[in-house]
Amino acid sequence: MNTDNQDIKIIVDLETTGLDYKREKIIEFAGIKLVDNQITEELEMLIDPQQEIRQSSIEIHGITPEMVEGAPTIEEVMPRILDFIKDYPIVAHNAIFDHSFLNQASRDLYGESIPNDKIDTFQMYKEVFPDESSHGLESLLKRFNIDFSVRHRAMADAKGLAYAYPHLRDFYEKKCSWQLSQLDNIEYLFERYLRIQSLIQTLQAEMADLKSIFKVYFQENGTEITATSGELLTCFSRASYSYDIKTVKTLINEADLQDKAFKINTAFVERLISDSNTNEELRQKLMECRTDMKETQTVSILKPDKNQVYISEEK
């Protein structure tokens, strides 16, 4: 157990045969121990998954079956991994992925989950820098000027995150501290928020009106216009198609592109579970597919005349 006063975190990055932690296996583990934001220990290993590595995964991390042939199995290395991570918090980018694979391996081998809390730097990054176009690890490393020529291998990604995490954590804690310091001003901030909201709605309406004029301009055979700052006002047509979904699904499955082509509609699944007309057997099977639970707090603002929600934000 962690009983000392040191701040200890375990930076973790995994490479796997695929994305489904219940069916796929770990093929590379990298762990870095941070003590008071300083790297003190490292653990890195290839692991023989004893099953196929999906081609889509090989294209990401470059680990081939030949590279893991003869490597130790998860049964052989799991004791070393557990001894390394102990019960310290696990830090990872999209931590649910790495935590779920380690958790499943522990359950498969020992019948119990790992006790480690997880810290998700993806969510921290998104919270501190919401205006970034991407919140992936590469964007995070670039934000803090951390350069690694090797990417998508476990130790390289873990070490990059180990260098970035103290900086990100500092920003995150400062933002949390600032938020707490503003609670005494909440009534004023609410009024200020409403002014900003009204301004944004007005500007959006104005921009929509202008774009409608641009559309008419091109419908009347107008030509492209270049602004003095270089922006180009242009117009183009884009075709949209309908597809035979059943055939497309078959082709996607045959090409092993399911993870890239399909994203589950979790809201639809939740509606199915809560719908009284859903078959009970299907409901239970859907509930068993849940991998994690997050409680969402929704902040809503109601119009005084109709009690109508017109702005809400989930946290």
Sequence and secondary structure as in RCSB ss.txt:
>XXXX:A:sequence
MNTDNQDIKIIVDLETTGLDYKREKIIEFAGIKLVDNQITEELEMLIDPQQEIRQSSIEIHGITPEMVEGAPTIE
EVMPRILDFIKDYPIVAHNAIFDHSFLNQASRDLYGESIPNDKIDTFQMYKEVFPDESSHGLESLLKRFNIDFSV
RHRAMADAKGLAYAYPHLRDFYEKKCSWQLSQLDNIEYLFERYLRIQSLIQTLQAEMADLKSIFKVYFQENGTEI
TATSGELLTCFSRASYSYDIKTVKTLINEADLQDKAFKINTAFVERLISDSNTNEELRQKLMECRTDMKETQTVS
ILKPDKNQVYISEEK
>XXXX:A:secstr
   SSS EEEEEEEEESSS TTT  EEEEEEEEEETTEEEEEEEEE B SS   HHHHHHH   HHHHTT  BHH
HHHHHHHHHHTTS EEETTHHHHHHHHHHHHHHHHSS     EEEHHHHHHHH TT S  SHHHHHHHTT   S 
 SSHHHHHHHHHHHHHHHHHHHHHHHHHHHHTGGGHHHHHHHHHHHHHHHHHHHHHHHHHHHHHHHHHHTT   E
E TTS EE           HHHHHHHHHHTT HHHH    HHHHHHHHH TTS HHHHHHHHHT        EEE
EE TTT  EEEEEE 
